[in-house]
Amino acid sequence: MKHTLLFTLFVLAAFVAKAQYPIEADTVATDSTEAKVVDTNIITITIKDLTFDMVKVKGGTFTMGCSNPKDKDCYDNEFPAHQVTVSDFAIGKFEVTQDIWMAVMEKNPSKWKHDSLPVERVSWDDIQIFIDKLNRLTGRTFRLPTEAEWEYAARGGEKSKNYKYAGCNQDLGSYGWYGPNANSHTHKVGLKKPNELGLYDMSGNVWEWCSDYQGPYTKNAQENPKGPRHGEERILKGGCYTSPTRGCRITDRCNYNPQLKYSYYGFRLVLEM
């Protein structure tokens, strides 16, 4: 009887002690309030059963175009360099992929097919239809980036280190798919290193359509420029899987008929803030 009473008192004491001083391992295992790390610079968009990320870009002022007249890589249409100010916006972390395009359009026009590859063989005009449907599905306001927004984001925005390519001055092969390493086809987005803002594939993989008509630069400072009011061809930026290093420079400018489509033309989205 004495032993039974002592045992009972021992159990009660242990129970009280555990209640007052819970074991650390148990606390960790059962703690439902543990916070997850959330990147406040990312906006995650859900469409049907898919998600994609938009990266917030704080606006600022930068020098747009080629600022070094002695740089032999620069083309005439990259001059004159001029001061541009852009407002806040969000831009796609990746080029728009085929699964997202399919979720909206239900048909895949791409030559190189895989959900995680950038959609290509899309004209500028095709993209306007896609964006209109996407905006109705999500209730958001998506659009193509202006050339100024694209260049500002590719440069790294306020975090810019003034690189020649998106993320680097050399070793482009670590940051982009282009002529020497791409094997003449597109590659899944996000496999290379990102630039200062965490944006992937802004140099190489596919040329990216911008909203602007093609037109010459002026030396005047501008705020949120949208390019000429009228024109025949639209701007593309960033180079592609067949480009030499020269074509993957941030300041390089390509222009083409907005009705035509090729396997090296794709895009990424901007979300208005």
SEFI-399300 format. One record per atom (N, C-alpha, C): residue in three letters; z, x, y. Coordinates in steps of 0.05 Angstrom, whole numbers, padded with zeros to 5 digits, always signed. Atoms other than C-alpha are relative to their C-alpha. Layout:
N
alaZXY;...
//
This chain:
273
met+00000+00017-00024;met+00000+00000+00000;met+00000+00017+00025;lys-00001-00019-00022;lys+00018+00057+00046;lys-00026+00014+00005;his+00026-00014-00003;his-00047+00093+00032;his-00022-00019+00011;thr+00019+00020-00010;thr-00087+00029+00043;thr+00003-00005+00029;leu-00005+00004-00028;leu-00054+00018+00110;leu-00010+00023+00017;leu+00009-00023-00014;leu-00067+00089+00132;leu-00031+00002+00001;phe+00030+00000+00000;phe-00141+00084+00111;phe-00011-00020+00019;thr+00010+00021-00019;thr-00149+00019+00150;thr+00003+00009+00029;leu-00004-00010-00027;leu-00119+00050+00212;leu-00019+00022+00007;phe+00019-00022-00004;phe-00165+00111+00204;phe-00028-00011+00007;val+00026+00012-00004;val-00227+00067+00200;val-00001-00013+00028;leu+00000+00012-00026;leu-00206+00027+00261;leu-00001+00020+00023;ala+00000-00021-00020;ala-00193+00090+00301;ala-00028+00012+00003;ala+00027-00011-00001;ala-00261+00118+00283;ala-00020-00019+00013;phe+00017+00020-00011;phe-00295+00053+00302;phe+00003-00001+00031;val-00005+00000-00029;val-00261+00052+00371;val-00011+00025+00013;ala+00009-00025-00012;ala-00278+00125+00383;ala-00031-00001+00003;lys+00030+00002-00002;lys-00352+00112+00367;lys-00009-00019+00022;ala+00007+00019-00020;ala-00353+00052+00413;ala+00004+00013+00028;gln-00005-00012-00026;gln-00323+00093+00470;gln-00017+00025+00005;tyr+00015-00025-00002;tyr-00361+00158+00456;tyr-00023+00000-00020;pro+00022+00002+00019;pro-00427+00140+00421;pro-00013+00027-00005;ile+00013-00024+00008;ile-00463+00195+00384;ile-00026+00003+00016;glu+00023-00004-00017;glu-00518+00225+00428;glu-00026-00007-00014;ala+00025+00005+00015;ala-00571+00222+00374;ala-00005-00030-00003;asp+00003+00029+00002;asp-00558+00147+00365;asp-00009-00012+00027;thr+00008+00010-00026;thr-00564+00136+00440;thr-00029+00005+00006;val+00029-00006-00004;val-00632+00170+00443;val-00017-00018-00016;ala+00016+00016+00019;ala-00657+00132+00383;ala-00002-00029+00008;thr+00000+00028-00006;thr-00637+00064+00409;thr-00003-00007+00029;asp+00002+00004-00029;asp-00647+00073+00484;asp-00027-00013+00006;ser+00025+00014-00006;ser-00698+00020+00504;ser-00008+00002+00029;thr+00006-00002-00029;thr-00696+00039+00578;thr-00014+00026+00006;glu+00013-00026-00005;glu-00730+00107+00569;glu-00026-00005+00015;ala+00024+00005-00017;ala-00783+00111+00624;ala-00024+00016-00010;lys+00025-00014+00006;lys-00855+00129+00610;lys-00011+00012+00025;val+00012-00013-00023;val-00890+00177+00656;val-00026-00014+00007;val+00023+00015-00009;val-00940+00138+00697;val-00013+00015+00023;asp+00014-00014-00022;asp-00993+00172+00740;asp-00008-00021+00021;thr+00004+00020-00021;thr-00992+00133+00805;thr-00027+00004+00014;asn+00027-00005-00012;asn-01060+00164+00824;asn-00022-00013-00017;ile+00019+00012+00018;ile-01094+00127+00767;ile+00002-00031+00001;ile+00002+00029+00003;ile-01117+00054+00767;ile-00015-00005-00026;thr+00012+00006+00026;thr-01131+00029+00697;thr-00011-00028+00001;ile+00014+00026+00000;ile-01182-00027+00692;ile-00004-00009-00029;thr+00005+00012+00026;thr-01185-00073+00632;thr-00023-00020+00001;ile+00022+00019+00002;ile-01248-00108+00612;ile-00004-00006-00030;lys+00000+00008+00028;lys-01248-00148+00547;lys+00021+00016-00014;asp-00021-00016+00014;asp-01213-00101+00498;asp-00002+00030+00007;leu+00004-00028-00008;leu-01232-00037+00535;leu+00014+00006+00026;thr-00011-00008-00026;thr-01200+00003+00591;thr-00015+00025+00010;phe+00011-00025-00012;phe-01226+00056+00639;phe+00016+00006+00025;asp-00017-00010-00022;asp-01191+00097+00693;asp-00015+00006+00025;met+00010-00007-00026;met-01205+00102+00767;met+00021+00018+00013;val-00018-00019-00012;val-01174+00161+00805;val+00001-00005+00030;lys-00002+00004-00029;lys-01147+00148+00875;lys-00006+00026+00015;val+00008-00023-00017;val-01176+00194+00928;val+00009-00006+00028;lys-00009+00003-00028;lys-01140+00202+00994;lys-00022+00010+00018;gly+00021-00007-00019;gly-01190+00203+01051;gly+00006+00025+00016;gly-00004-00024-00016;gly-01201+00263+01095;gly-00026+00009+00013;thr+00023-00011-00014;thr-01250+00306+01134;thr-00009+00025-00014;phe+00010-00024+00013;phe-01295+00359+01103;phe-00027+00007+00011;thr+00026-00008-00008;thr-01358+00398+01115;thr-00020-00006-00022;met+00019+00009+00020;met-01415+00365+01079;met-00026+00016+00002;gly+00024-00016+00001;gly-01477+00403+01057;gly+00005+00029-00004;cys-00002-00029+00004;cys-01491+00477+01050;cys+00008+00013+00026;ser-00010-00013-00024;ser-01450+00516+01100;ser-00007+00029+00003;asn+00008-00028-00001;asn-01479+00584+01084;asn-00030+00003+00001;pro+00029-00002-00003;pro-01550+00594+01111;pro-00012+00023-00017;lys+00010-00022+00016;lys-01555+00658+01070;lys+00001-00005-00030;asp-00002+00006+00028;asp-01541+00624+01004;asp-00028-00008-00010;lys+00027+00004+00010;lys-01608+00628+00967;lys-00002-00024-00019;asp+00001+00023+00018;asp-01588+00572+00920;asp-00004-00026+00015;cys+00001+00025-00016;cys-01587+00521+00977;cys-00029-00007+00007;tyr+00026+00011-00007;tyr-01648+00477+00989;tyr+00001-00009+00029;asp+00002+00008-00028;asp-01673+00457+01058;asp+00014-00026+00006;asn-00011+00026-00005;asn-01649+00386+01050;asn+00031-00001+00000;glu-00029-00002-00001;glu-01577+00411+01045;glu+00011+00009+00027;phe-00007-00009-00027;phe-01578+00433+01118;phe-00006-00023+00020;pro-00022-00017-00007;pro-01549+00426+01169;pro+00026-00010-00011;ala-00027+00008+00008;ala-01477+00427+01145;ala+00013-00015+00024;his-00011+00017-00021;his-01438+00374+01184;his+00027-00011-00008;gln-00026+00011+00006;gln-01369+00345+01190;gln-00001-00030-00006;val+00000+00028+00009;val-01356+00280+01153;val+00029-00008-00006;thr-00026+00011+00006;thr-01294+00237+01149;thr-00004-00025-00018;val+00001+00023+00018;val-01284+00188+01091;val+00027-00013-00002;ser-00025+00015+00003;ser-01231+00134+01081;ser+00008+00002-00030;asp-00010+00000+00028;asp-01189+00125+01018;asp-00018-00016-00018;phe+00015+00015+00020;phe-01225+00102+00955;phe+00010+00009-00027;ala-00006-00009+00027;ala-01219+00107+00880;ala-00027+00004-00014;ile+00025-00007+00013;ile-01273+00138+00836;ile+00005+00004-00030;gly-00002-00002+00029;gly-01286+00138+00761;gly+00009+00027-00009;lys-00009-00025+00012;lys-01248+00191+00723;lys-00023+00013-00017;phe+00023-00008+00017;phe-01310+00194+00678;phe-00025-00014+00010;glu+00025+00015-00003;glu-01383+00175+00683;glu+00003-00026-00017;val-00002+00025+00015;val-01392+00103+00660;val-00012+00004-00028;thr+00008-00005+00028;thr-01396+00104+00584;thr-00014-00025-00011;gln+00017+00021+00012;gln-01439+00062+00538;gln+00016-00024-00009;asp-00016+00022+00008;asp-01381+00020+00512;asp+00006-00019+00023;ile-00005+00016-00023;ile-01365-00003+00582;ile-00025-00015+00009;trp+00026+00013-00006;trp-01438-00017+00597;trp-00005-00024-00019;met+00005+00021+00020;met-01444-00057+00533;met+00018-00024+00003;ala-00019+00022-00004;ala-01382-00098+00548;ala-00009-00019+00022;val+00009+00016-00023;val-01415-00122+00612;val-00028-00011-00005;met+00028+00007+00001;met-01489-00122+00596;met-00010-00008-00028;glu+00006+00008+00028;glu-01490-00131+00520;glu-00024+00014-00013;lys+00022-00016+00011;lys-01550-00084+00512;lys+00004+00028+00009;asn-00003-00028-00006;asn-01551-00009+00509;asn-00027+00014+00004;pro+00027-00012-00005;pro-01612+00025+00542;pro-00001+00029-00007;ser-00002-00029+00001;ser-01589+00096+00527;ser-00017+00012-00023;lys+00015-00015+00021;lys-01631+00147+00488;lys+00020+00012-00020;trp-00020-00013+00017;trp-01570+00184+00461;trp+00024-00020-00003;lys-00019+00022+00003;lys-01524+00130+00432;lys+00026+00007-00013;his-00027-00001+00010;his-01449+00132+00424;his+00018-00012+00022;asp-00017+00014-00020;asp-01393+00092+00457;asp+00011+00018+00022;ser-00012-00019-00018;ser-01364+00154+00490;ser-00019+00017+00016;leu+00020-00014-00015;leu-01429+00182+00516;leu-00005-00015+00027;pro+00007+00014-00024;pro-01449+00167+00588;pro-00025-00018-00004;val+00024+00017+00002;val-01497+00109+00593;val-00022+00013+00017;glu+00023-00012-00015;glu-01566+00133+00615;glu-00024-00018-00004;arg+00025+00016-00002;arg-01637+00108+00624;arg+00007-00027+00014;val-00006+00023-00017;val-01608+00061+00676;val-00010+00006+00028;ser+00010-00003-00028;ser-01643+00052+00743;ser+00022-00008+00020;trp-00018+00008-00021;trp-01608+00043+00809;trp+00001-00030+00001;asp+00000+00029+00000;asp-01630-00029+00807;asp+00015-00013-00023;asp-00015+00009+00023;asp-01602-00039+00737;asp+00030+00000+00006;ile-00028-00004-00006;ile-01535-00013+00762;ile+00011-00022+00018;gln-00009+00021-00018;gln-01532-00065+00817;gln+00006-00026-00015;ile-00006+00023+00017;ile-01536-00120+00764;ile+00026+00003-00015;phe-00025-00007+00014;phe-01482-00086+00723;phe+00024-00004+00018;ile-00023+00001-00018;ile-01436-00080+00783;ile+00006-00029+00008;asp-00004+00028-00007;asp-01446-00153+00803;asp+00015-00014-00022;lys-00013+00013+00023;lys-01426-00176+00733;lys+00028+00011-00003;leu-00026-00012+00003;leu-01368-00127+00730;leu+00019-00011+00021;asn-00018+00011-00021;asn-01340-00151+00796;asn+00008-00029-00006;arg-00007+00027+00007;arg-01343-00223+00772;arg+00019-00001-00023;leu-00018-00001+00023;leu-01309-00205+00707;leu+00028+00009+00007;thr-00026-00012-00006;thr-01253-00165+00739;thr+00013-00010+00025;gly-00010+00008-00025;gly-01245-00196+00807;gly+00004+00023+00020;arg-00002-00024-00017;arg-01250-00126+00837;arg-00026+00004+00016;thr+00024-00007-00015;thr-01299-00094+00885;thr-00009+00028-00007;phe+00012-00025+00008;phe-01336-00039+00850;phe-00027+00004+00013;arg+00026-00006-00010;arg-01398-00004+00876;arg-00006+00029-00007;leu+00007-00028+00003;leu-01435+00062+00873;leu+00013+00016+00023;pro-00010-00016-00022;pro-01405+00119+00914;pro-00022+00006+00020;thr+00019-00012-00020;thr-01438+00139+00979;thr-00003+00029-00007;glu+00004-00028+00005;glu-01466+00209+00977;glu+00024+00016+00011;ala-00023-00014-00012;ala-01409+00231+01023;ala+00025-00003-00017;glu-00023+00003+00018;glu-01355+00201+00978;glu-00003+00016-00025;trp+00005-00015+00024;trp-01387+00232+00917;trp+00006+00030+00005;glu-00004-00028-00005;glu-01389+00301+00949;glu+00029+00007+00007;tyr-00029-00005-00007;tyr-01318+00296+00977;tyr+00016+00000-00026;ala-00015+00001+00025;ala-01292+00277+00908;ala-00006+00024-00018;ala+00008-00023+00017;ala-01332+00331+00872;ala+00013+00025+00011;arg-00012-00024-00012;arg-01303+00382+00921;arg+00030+00001-00005;gly-00028+00001+00005;gly-01233+00360+00902;gly+00017-00013+00022;gly-00014+00015-00020;gly-01216+00318+00963;gly+00019+00018+00016;glu-00020-00016-00015;glu-01153+00342+00999;glu+00010+00025-00016;lys-00008-00023+00016;lys-01140+00389+00941;lys-00022+00021-00004;ser+00024-00017+00003;ser-01207+00424+00949;ser+00006+00029+00003;lys-00001-00029-00001;lys-01212+00498+00935;lys-00028+00011+00008;asn+00027-00007-00010;asn-01284+00498+00963;asn-00016+00014-00021;tyr+00016-00011+00022;tyr-01316+00512+00896;tyr-00030-00007+00003;lys+00029+00005+00000;lys-01391+00516+00887;lys-00008-00022-00018;tyr+00004+00022+00019;tyr-01390+00471+00826;tyr+00025-00016-00001;ala-00023+00017+00002;ala-01342+00415+00810;ala+00021+00013-00018;gly-00022-00012+00015;gly-01280+00454+00790;gly+00000+00030-00001;cys+00002-00029+00003;cys-01304+00526+00793;cys-00022+00012+00017;asn+00022-00016-00013;asn-01346+00581+00826;asn-00017+00013-00022;gln+00014-00013+00023;gln-01364+00613+00759;gln+00009-00015-00025;asp-00008+00012+00026;asp-01357+00596+00685;asp-00006-00030+00000;leu+00007+00028+00000;leu-01394+00531+00694;leu+00000-00012-00028;gly-00001+00010+00027;gly-01398+00525+00619;gly+00026-00012-00009;ser-00026+00011+00007;ser-01324+00509+00617;ser+00005-00027+00014;tyr-00004+00024-00016;tyr-01332+00452+00667;tyr-00023-00021-00003;gly+00022+00019+00001;gly-01400+00420+00653;gly-00020+00006-00022;trp+00023-00002+00019;trp-01457+00407+00605;trp-00025+00003+00016;tyr+00024-00005-00015;tyr-01520+00438+00633;tyr-00020+00015-00018;gly+00022-00012+00016;gly-01584+00473+00611;gly+00008+00020-00022;pro-00007-00020+00020;pro-01554+00534+00576;pro+00019-00008-00023;asn-00020+00007+00021;asn-01500+00498+00536;asn-00002-00028-00012;ala+00000+00028+00007;ala-01519+00425+00528;ala-00019-00007-00023;asn+00018+00005+00023;asn-01573+00432+00474;asn-00019-00024+00005;ser+00020+00021-00008;ser-01619+00383+00512;ser+00008-00028-00007;his-00008+00028+00003;his-01576+00321+00504;his+00027-00004+00014;thr-00025+00006-00012;thr-01516+00286+00534;thr+00023+00006-00019;his-00023-00005+00016;his-01445+00297+00510;his+00022-00020+00008;lys-00022+00019-00005;lys-01382+00254+00505;lys+00015+00009+00026;val-00014-00006-00025;val-01346+00249+00572;val+00027+00012-00005;gly-00028-00010+00000;gly-01282+00288+00585;gly+00005+00023-00019;leu-00005-00022+00018;leu-01293+00346+00537;leu+00003+00026+00015;lys-00002-00024-00016;lys-01298+00398+00592;lys+00024-00002+00019;lys-00022-00001-00019;lys-01247+00418+00645;lys-00006-00018+00024;pro+00004+00016-00024;pro-01236+00372+00705;pro+00001+00016+00026;asn-00003-00014-00026;asn-01240+00389+00779;asn+00028-00004+00011;glu-00027+00001-00011;glu-01180+00391+00826;glu+00012-00028+00000;leu-00011+00027+00000;leu-01174+00315+00827;leu+00002-00012-00028;gly-00001+00011+00028;gly-01178+00307+00751;gly-00024-00016-00007;leu+00025+00014+00005;leu-01250+00283+00752;leu-00017+00018-00019;tyr+00015-00015+00020;tyr-01294+00303+00693;tyr-00030-00003+00003;asp+00029+00001+00003;asp-01368+00320+00686;asp-00014-00006+00026;met+00013+00005-00025;met-01384+00317+00760;met-00022+00021+00004;ser+00022-00019+00001;ser-01427+00379+00749;ser-00012-00001-00028;gly+00013+00001+00026;gly-01476+00367+00692;gly+00003-00027-00015;asn+00001+00023+00019;asn-01483+00317+00634;asn-00022-00020+00009;val+00022+00017-00011;val-01523+00264+00674;val+00001+00001+00031;trp+00001+00005-00029;trp-01546+00259+00746;trp+00013-00026+00006;glu-00015+00025-00006;glu-01505+00206+00781;glu-00012-00013+00026;trp+00011+00015-00023;trp-01536+00153+00826;trp+00021-00004+00021;cys-00017+00008-00023;cys-01506+00144+00895;cys-00013-00024+00014;ser+00010+00024-00012;ser-01514+00084+00940;ser-00021+00005+00022;asp+00016-00006-00024;asp-01552+00120+00997;asp-00030+00002-00006;tyr+00028-00008-00001;tyr-01626+00121+01011;tyr-00001+00030+00007;gln+00004-00028-00006;gln-01652+00192+01015;gln-00008+00003+00030;gly+00007-00005-00028;gly-01655+00220+01086;gly+00010+00027+00008;pro-00009-00027-00009;pro-01646+00285+01125;pro+00028-00001+00012;tyr-00026-00003-00013;tyr-01578+00309+01148;tyr-00004+00005+00030;thr-00001-00007-00028;thr-01560+00314+01222;thr+00025+00017+00004;lys-00024-00017-00005;lys-01510+00362+01254;lys+00023-00016+00012;asn-00021+00016-00012;asn-01470+00305+01284;asn+00022-00007-00020;ala-00023+00008+00016;ala-01400+00289+01258;ala-00003-00030-00006;gln+00003+00028+00008;gln-01398+00223+01219;gln+00025-00010-00013;glu-00022+00013+00013;glu-01347+00174+01193;glu-00011-00020-00020;asn+00009+00018+00022;asn-01360+00139+01126;asn-00030-00005+00001;pro+00029+00004-00001;pro-01435+00151+01129;pro-00011-00014-00025;lys+00012+00014+00022;lys-01478+00107+01085;lys-00030+00007-00004;gly+00028-00008+00002;gly-01545+00142+01094;gly-00018-00018+00017;pro+00019+00016-00016;pro-01609+00113+01125;pro+00001-00029-00007;arg+00001+00029+00005;arg-01616+00038+01131;arg-00023-00008-00018;his+00024+00006+00016;his-01684+00039+01098;his-00010+00026-00013;gly+00011-00023+00014;gly-01721+00084+01050;gly-00015-00008-00025;glu+00014+00005+00025;glu-01760+00090+00986;glu+00014+00010-00024;glu-00014-00013+00022;glu-01716+00134+00943;glu+00030+00002+00005;arg-00029-00001-00001;arg-01642+00137+00927;arg+00010+00028-00009;ile-00011-00026+00006;ile-01597+00198+00922;ile+00014+00001-00027;leu-00015-00006+00024;leu-01571+00228+00857;leu+00014+00027+00004;lys-00015-00025-00004;lys-01519+00283+00852;lys+00011+00010-00027;gly-00015-00011+00022;gly-01488+00331+00802;gly-00014+00015-00021;gly+00014-00014+00022;gly-01543+00357+00757;gly+00003-00014-00027;cys-00001+00014+00026;cys-01552+00340+00684;cys-00002+00021-00023;tyr-00001-00017+00024;tyr-01557+00368+00613;tyr-00024+00019-00002;thr+00023-00019+00000;thr-01624+00403+00628;thr+00000+00018+00025;ser+00000-00014-00026;ser-01605+00431+00697;ser+00008+00029-00003;pro-00011-00027-00004;pro-01598+00504+00715;pro+00025-00001+00016;thr-00024+00000-00016;thr-01535+00525+00750;thr-00005-00010+00029;arg+00007+00007-00027;arg-01570+00515+00817;arg+00001-00030+00004;gly+00001+00029-00002;gly-01579+00441+00803;gly+00027-00014-00004;cys-00027+00011+00004;cys-01505+00431+00786;cys+00019+00005+00023;arg-00017-00005-00023;arg-01479+00454+00853;arg+00008-00027+00014;ile-00010+00024-00013;ile-01438+00403+00892;ile-00018-00009+00022;thr+00016+00007-00023;thr-01484+00405+00952;thr-00029-00007-00007;asp+00028+00005+00007;asp-01549+00398+00913;asp-00006-00030+00002;arg+00008+00028-00004;arg-01587+00333+00928;arg-00026-00005-00015;cys+00024+00009+00013;cys-01637+00298+00884;cys-00006-00029+00009;asn+00006+00027-00007;asn-01674+00234+00901;asn-00023-00011-00017;tyr+00021+00012+00018;tyr-01716+00185+00861;tyr-00003-00029+00005;asn+00006+00029-00002;asn-01747+00116+00858;asn+00022-00016-00014;pro-00022+00015+00011;pro-01691+00066+00847;pro-00007-00019-00023;gln+00008+00018+00022;gln-01732+00026+00797;gln-00005+00015-00026;leu+00006-00016+00023;leu-01743+00083+00749;leu+00025+00009-00014;lys-00023-00007+00016;lys-01698+00106+00693;lys-00007+00022-00020;tyr+00004-00022+00018;tyr-01691+00169+00651;tyr+00026+00006-00015;ser-00023-00006+00017;ser-01644+00196+00597;ser+00019+00019+00013;tyr-00019-00018-00013;tyr-01613+00244+00647;tyr+00010-00013+00026;tyr-00011+00014-00024;tyr-01595+00191+00700;tyr+00021-00020-00009;gly-00023+00018+00005;gly-01527+00156+00697;gly+00014-00005+00026;phe-00016+00006-00025;phe-01471+00139+00746;phe+00030-00001-00006;arg-00028+00007+00001;arg-01398+00132+00760;arg+00007-00019+00022;leu-00007+00021-00019;leu-01363+00077+00798;leu+00019+00008+00022;val-00021-00001-00020;val-01324+00072+00862;val+00013-00027+00002;leu-00015+00025-00004;leu-01270+00020+00872;leu+00011+00000+00029;glu-00010+00002-00027;glu-01256-00002+00943;glu+00030-00004+00001;met-00029+00002-00002;met-01183+00006+00963;met+00008-00019+00022;
//
